[in-house]
Amino acid sequence: MVIRRVALQGCAKNGNVSFNFPEVRPTGNGSNRGVARHGDAKQNGVKILTKNRDERWLDISTTMIEFDGMPARLVSAFDVTERKHAEEKVQLLAVTDPLTGLGNYRRLTEALDAEVKRTGRTGRPFAVLLLDLDQLKKINDRYGHLIGSQALCRLADVLRVDCRAIDTAARYGGDEFVVILPETTAVAANLVASRIRSRLAADSLEPLLSASIGVAVYPQDGETIEALLRTADRELYGMKRCEEEPIPFICGTGNALERGGSQEVFFEEVKIN
């Protein structure tokens, strides 16, 4: 039986916080009266809404005490919202590339592992795009590394625009990026790649940018993450070889032709004197 209830109110930076709960609750029959099991404590975190509809986190602890000669529970509530936000920020930074704001290598491997498991459950494929920003070394040599870093961020912005909410874009390392496209076929993935190249070509800022993109689909292009990325890498460098030619080519490897995903690609050259 609850002895009495109280409504605690407190002030926080973002408004008042109130929480109703039993202050003291007996925990046994009369034979247990006078026996307090000190140290028997439980702790839980709950999320509540203030009257301003702001989310707040409370740390609720329940501790055994003796009250008027009988065992009872004392409930305490502490506002830990700022600590929660700090923890969330640390967790986000752990999977974020500091330059581009996209996912980092850790986020990439987590997303790939999740998609492999999803395909195992559903039988539906997923695709990866492996992108390489063309001529980054020449951009750095002519314009400086600051402009080179800005070029990487410009490509990252394009990926953010062309990604769905369920997609994952991450910086693979250096001038390479990966986009994971859940439940996507080779034909659809090549359309996404073409759209990314077109958006880069439409950017008139100097230096002009272009990207080589390799496409691979799980599981037909690799039954492991390593094999899948190797296939995408072969596709990417097959496309780079086409870039060196002065006329349009059907770019890609035999795998792409078998998938029916290759298409005629005209490359925009980055001319740096």
LINBEL-V471790 format. One line per field, one symbol per residue. psi: psi as a letter, one per 30 degrees, with the letter a starting at -180 (. if undefined). burial: I if it has 16 or more other C-alpha atoms within 10 Angstrom, else O. A space follows every 10 residues. Layout:
BEGIN
psi: ???
burial: ???
END
This chain:
BEGIN
psi: kkelkljkkl kleglkkkkk lkekklhlaf ffkfjkikfj klklklklkl fggkkkkkjk kkkklkjhgk klkkkkkkjg eeeeeeeeee eeefgkkfef fllaeeeeee eeeeeeeeee efgklllkkj kkjkgeeeee eeflfeeeee eeeeeeeeee efkleflkkl jekcgklkkk jkhkleeeee eeeeeeeeee ffjgkklkll kkkkkkkkff gkfleeeeee eeeeeefeee eeffkflklj llaeeeeefg fllkkkkkkj jj.
burial: OOOOOOOOOO OOOOOOIOOO OOIIIIIOOO OOIOOIOOOO OOOOOOOOOO OOOOOIIIOI IIIIIIIOOI IIIIIOIOII IOOOOOOOOO OOOOIIIOOI IIIIIOIIOO IIOOIIOIIO OOOIIIIIII IIIIIIOOIO OOOOOOIIIO IIIIIIOIII OOIOOOIIII IIOOIIIIII IIIIIIIOII OIIIOIIIII IOOOOOIIII IIIIIIIIIO IIOOIOOIII IIIIIIIIII OIIOOOOOIO IIIOIIOOOO IIIOIIIOOI OOO
END
